[in-house]
Amino acid sequence: MSRALIIAVVVITFTVVLANRVWAHPPWGIVVGRNNQIYFSDLETVWRIDAQGKLTVFRAGVSGRHTHDLNLGEDGNLYGVDNGYEPATQRFSAALWKLTPAGEFSYVVAPTFDPPKALTIWKDRAGNSFYVGQSENAQRDIFVLKRTPAGVVTTVAGNRKAGDAYRQVALYSVGGTAVGSDGALYFTDNSNVRKVTPDGQMKILAGNLALEDPTESGTPESRVTRLFGIAVDEQGNAFVADYGNRRVLKITSGGIVSTVSAAEKPWAPTGVTLKDGNLYILEFGFTPPSTYTPRVRKLSPDGKVVILATVGDAEKSAAQESVDQTVESKVVPARRGPYGLIVAVLGIVALGVVAWLAGKRVLAHQRQGNLP
């Protein structure tokens, strides 16, 4: 029977690890609109917290199509990217969409397997969009592509040869991205924060931000620091979600790093945004084997931290309860997605294997006369 149990444990463990690895690239999209309405992504669904603190579904997503980042355009509309994968053809698809404040949805670029190169949700004031990519060579060189409003694409920073030859399949960059008021592009790259000036000079603003405690995994996916969302204030200070260390970092224009917010277990920050001096933080709490719950907190200039909303919070207001009845398929106690279902199904399969092996062993003993 021990052999059967080992097989079951291996199957279930592999499934749980697989489910967790999918979340090694969680969503970090969070923005605040002109009317102090907050929008954030939980990978497939875009949520809204209105000025009164009411949480609702703003856009119900499509299963299997992931929205990692969000941006508010100069026109006040919300922009996002859907990225998907087709197992049958092993191809990645991408789409760029727009949502008006009234919730009117439309595609800027419809779902396609061949998206326009360097077209993203991140634009400067001249209308140029930027894409941060990574080459597949041994050095994993970083490069930045720029696409003009006329559609001309150039490699403006990093490995130009790799950038010119790159075949883009996704419309989001290697990490969180932000455009500063000075026109500079800021982005995260694993444990680094980089800045690209308008004239194409790329430098590391802060690099190798190692774990404070290497024995602390922080999240189930990885034991290394991973930076995701980034926001930049008018003074050029970058605020970064340090997912691995459960903290938000502030990096000055001179590269000085400090911690401005820390999250308690099981929460870890993935996204940040700024509005009127307030820092808004998107965090996810992990509950084994594959449940992720998003919440949003606000850090005020005076250092006060408040929780604005938690998806699936048991203590909902009566108004929120009515919203739940309308979108009960979307407002759930936690984000489980297809991975929890996979875990359950394979768990059942594993138990079936246990029962089959046990029955086979019993039958063998019966044939040998060891059992009645």
Secondary structure, DSSP 8 states (H G I E B T S, - for coil): -HHHHHHHHHHHHHHHHHHHHHTTS----EEE-TTS-EEEE-BS-EEEE-TT--EEEEE---TT-BB--EEE-TTS-EEEEEEEEETTTTEEEEEEEEE-TT--EEEEEEEESS--TT--S-B-TTS-EEEEEE-SSTT--EEEEEE-TT--EEEEEE-HHHHHH-----SS-SS-EEE-TTS-EEEEETTEEEEE-TTS-EEEEE-----SSTT--SSSS-SS--EEEEEE-TTS-EEEEETTTTEEEEE-TT--EEEEEE--TTEEEEEEEEETTEEEEEEEEEETTTEEEEEEEEE-TTS-EEEEEETT-SS--HHHHHHHHHTTTT--SSB-HHHHHHHHHHHHHHHHHHHHHHHHHHHHHHHTTS--
